[in-house]
Amino acid sequence: MELNKIQFIPRNIRKRFYLRWNRFLFKLNKINYGADCMVYNEIYIKKEQSASISIGNHFRFNSGDCYNPLARNIRGSIFAFKDSKIEIGDHVGLSSCVLWCSQSIKIGNHVNIGADTIILDTDSHSLDFQTRRDRVLDAKSAKTAPVVIEDDVLIGTRCIILKGVTIGARSVIGAGSVVTKSIPADCVAAGNPCRIIKKRNQDERV
């Protein structure tokens, strides 16, 4: 549904419509969500029947329409493939993010994820070129590993969180980072590849 493209419909009316429409989509896709679930504007959802998605209380997902100016009009999306599991805790906020789950993505409580961030627990493709020529075999052979984002983590805009990564509680990931390896708790980290810049509450540089 492309209601947001009909310019003469006031933004506040589109907002109220999509708050209700997205809850309907969640129910239609058997996504469990808690109280005060707010998904603003159009969102793309692809969920296999065998996949599981659960969302806690006070969830916020801004999807385009400049609700977060850093995301502009980028559409958020959630992909949960066969037998995969997405778990999102309480008081979590995302803006125009992509969750791409083939095995497991777990997000803790009080987590904020910046605009246009991509979180994926799979390589999506094989590294072997001959395998990639067979699309079915390519999809089946792609390596996967769970992603865990612990409580009170802050992730800056346009980050990429790759498979097998755990980001420890209370850590901060700088904007534009590509996180290829796990980051411990209470750290500030940034870069491509993402590295620890400092430990929180310490002046010592790592």
N, C-alpha and C positions, 0 to 999 in steps of 0.2 A: 504494500500500500504506500503510495507516494503523496500523502496528504501534505507533507512539508513543501512540496514543489508548487502547490497552489498558493500563489503569493498573496491573494486577497484574503486568505483566512488568517486572522490575527494569531500572533505567536502564542499568546496565552491560551487560546482555544486549542491549538495544536498540542500544546503542552498537556492540557487536561485530557485530551483524547488519547495521547500516547501513554500516559500513566495508566489508564485503564486497559488500553489495547495490549500493552506489553505484559501486564499481569495475566490477561487472557492467553497470550502466547505462551507464557510460562506454564500455565495450567494445561494447555493443549499439548505441550511437550513434556508434561509430567516432571516439571522442575519444581522442587520443593523450596519455598521461600518463607522467610519470617515476616514479622510485623514491620510496617513502614518501609516497604520495598518501593523505591522510586527509580524508574528507568525513563529518562527523558529523551524523547524523539525516537526515530526509527532505529531498530537494532536487528541485525541478521542473526538468526539462530539455526544451527544445524545439529541435531542430536539424534544419534542412533537409538533404537528402542532399548538396546541392552546397556546403554550408557546411563550414568547417574550424575545428576547435578543437584546440589543442595546449597542454599544461600541462607545466611543468618539474618538477624534483625538489623534494621536501619541501613539497608543497602542503597547505594547511590551509583547510578551508571549514566553519565552524560554521553550522548551519542549525537555528535554533529549539532547543527543549527546554532553554532557558536555559544552553546551553554558554557563551554570552557573555550575562551578565545584561542588558546594554544592549539586546540584541536580543529578549529574552524568548522568545516562541514564534513569532517571525516566520520564515517559510519562505524560504530562499534560492532563487534561480532563475537559469538561464542560457538565453537566447533567442538563437539564431543563425539568421538568415533566409537566403534564397537567395543563394548566392555570397559570403556574408560570411566574415570571418576573425577569430577570437579567438586571440591569442597571449599566454600567461602564462609568465613566467620562473620561476627557481628561488627557493625560500624566500619564497613569497607566502602571505599569510594574509588571509582574508575572513570576515566574520560576517554571515550572513543578507542578503547583498548581491544586487542584481539587475544582471546584465549583459545589456543589450538591444542586439544588434548587427545592423545592416543592411548595414554596409560593413566596418569594421575597428575593433577594440579591441585595443590592445597594452599589456601590463603588464610592466614590467621585473623585475629581480631584487630580492629583499629589500624588497618592498613590503608594507605593512600597510594594509588598508582597513577602516574602522570599521563598526560595526553599522548595518544598514538603509540603507546607501549605495546609490544608484542611479547606474549608469553607462550612458549611452545615446548612440549616435552618430547619431541621427536625430530629426527633429521628430515623427515618427510620423504626423502629419497635415499636410495643406496649410493654409496660412494663408487661402486663398480659400474662403469659405463655400459657393460653388456647387460647387467641386471636392469638398468634403467630403460633399456629398450623394450622390456616387457612391463607394461604399466601395472598389471596385477601383481607380479612378482616384486616389482620395485616398491610398491606400497607395503607389501607384507614384510619385506626384508629391511626396511628402514629401522635404524636403531632408535629405541625409546628409553627414557629414564625419568622417574618422577621429579616434579618441581615442587619445592616447598618454600613458601614465603611466611615467615613466622610473625608473631604479634608486633604491632607498632612500627612496622617497616614503612619507610617513605621511599618511593621510586620516582625519579624525575621524569620529565617529558621525553618521549621518543627513545626509550630504552628497549633493548631486546634481551629477554631472559631465556637462555637455552636449556636444553634437556639436562637432567641430572643435577641441577643447581639447587642448593638450599641457601636462602638468605636469612641470616640469624636475626633474632629479635632486636628491635630498636635500631637496626642499621639503616643508613641512608645511602641510596644509589644515585649518583649525579646524573644529570640530564645527558642523553645521547650515549649512554654506556651500553656496551655489549657484554653481558655477564655470561662467561663461559665456564667459570668454576665457582664453587661455593664461597660465600662470604660469611665470616663468623659474626656473632652478635656484637652489638655496640661498636660498629665501625662506620666510617665514612669511606665510600669507595666510588671510583669513577674511571672512565676511560674505555678504550677498545684495544685489547681486552681489558675488562674491568679489574682494577687493582685497588688494594687498600691504600688510602691516602693517610688516614690517621685513625687512631682509636678514640672513640668518644670519651669526653671527660679527661682526656690526657693531652698534653702538649707534645708528647713524643711522636715524631714522624716515623712511619714504618718504611 
